[in-house]
Amino acid sequence: MNAKSPECWASDPQARAIKVEPTSGHSIILPYPHFAYAEVTADGPDQVLKLVFATHEVVVRGRARRRVEAAVHRLELSWVAPLPDRVRGTVPDGQPFIREVRIIAVGGTENELGLRDDTCAQNRSINGSTERTVSVEDAAPERL
């Protein structure tokens, strides 16, 4: 008999990204350089951990998420996925149980706007705007 409890997350000190699997057969890998912030809230008996990246938000709902949050804080969370409710009884008290993972695309991502990740992208017009970034070298010298 297998005494090991089912896994719903993993930590790796060498992680450079998080693999998020909201359902079997669907995953997305979000790189840590695109990580903006994390937020934890309580929603009834559940705890909600929201991870915000440049292009996506990941909403993790479950219990005992403190160890998962600590792995995010150290930028070591490498994988997260929900567990079916039928295995909830096999997860020891105090161990994380993730019952839901949602991925939400952030509006106006580079893919939706058709932008490439290059240095010219900052000078392009976005949604009709004519703003552009000016470097210090482009600015006129101040007159005394």
N, C-alpha and C positions, 0 to 999 in steps of 0.2 A: 504494500500500500504506500502511496506517495504522500508523505507528511508535509511537503512543501506547499505553502499557500500560493494561490494564483497571483501572478504579477500584473500590475497595471501601470507601472512606471519603472524607469531605470535611471541610474546616475553614473556618470563617467567623468572623471577629472579632466580627461582630454577632449570632452565634447566641444564641437565647434558649431553644432546645430541641434535642434530638437526635431525628432521625428514624431509627428502627431498622427495618430490613427483613430479617427472618429468612428469608423466602422471597419469591419473585416473587408479587405480588398480596396480600401481607400486610405491613402496617406499623403502627407505633405511634409516636406523638410524645410524648416525655417532657421536660417543662419543667425547665430548670436550677434554678429555685427549689425543686424537689423532690429534687434531687441530694443524697445523703448522703455517699458516699465511693466511692473506687475502690481495687481491690486487684489486684496482678499476681502471678501464680505461674507456675512452670514445670511442665509436664506432659509429660515425655519431650521430643521434639523441638519440641513446641508450647509457646507461651506463652499464658496465659489471663489476660484482662483482665475483671474483674468490676466492673460499674458498678451501684451500689445507689441506687435512688430510693425515695421514700416508698411507692410502690405496686407497683413492679416491680424485678426484678434483670435485668440484661442481661449475658450471658456471651459474650465474644468470644474465639474460639480461632483461633490462626494463628501466623504468624512475623513477626519484625521489627516488633513492635507499639510500639516506643519512640516513634515519631512520633505514633501515635494516642494513646498515653498522655499525651504532651506537650500535644496539643490538648485533652484532657480537663482537664489541669492548668490550662490557660488558659481553660477553659470556652468553647472554640471548636469542639469537635467538633460538626458539624451533621448528619452522616449516616454510617451504617455498614450494610454488607450483606456477605454472603459472596460469594466468587467460586467458580465451579465448578473442581474439580480439573484439568479439561482445559486451563485457561488458566494453570496454575501456572508452566509453563515460559516464559511471555511476561512474567512479572513479574520485573524486574531484582533481583539480589541486594541486600539491604539495604532494599528497598521493602516496605511492609506487604502481606502476603497473608492475608486473613481467609477461613478455610475454613468456619467455623461461627459462627452467631449464634443464641443462644437467649434467649427472653424468659420470665421466671418471675414470675408474680403473687405478691406478698408476701401471706401470710395476714392476714386482718383488715383489708383495705383499706376505704376509705370506701364504695366502691361495694357491696362484699359486705355491709357492715353497714347499708347504706341511709341513711347519714348525708349531709347536705348540707354544703357548705362555708360555714357561717355561724357567727356568734359564739355562738349557743346550743348548737352541737354539743359544746362542751367541757363543758357541764353535763348532757348526756344520760347516761342509764344505758347502759353497753355490756356485753353479755353478763351481765346481772343485777347488775352492780356498782352500788353506790350512791355511789361516790366522785364528788366534784365539785371543780372548781377554785374557790378562794376568792381574791378580789382583796384587796389591802391595804385598800381602802375598806370591805370587809365585815368585817374583823377587829376585835375589840374592842380598845379602847385599853388599854395596859398600865397597871397600877396601881402606884404607887410606895409 
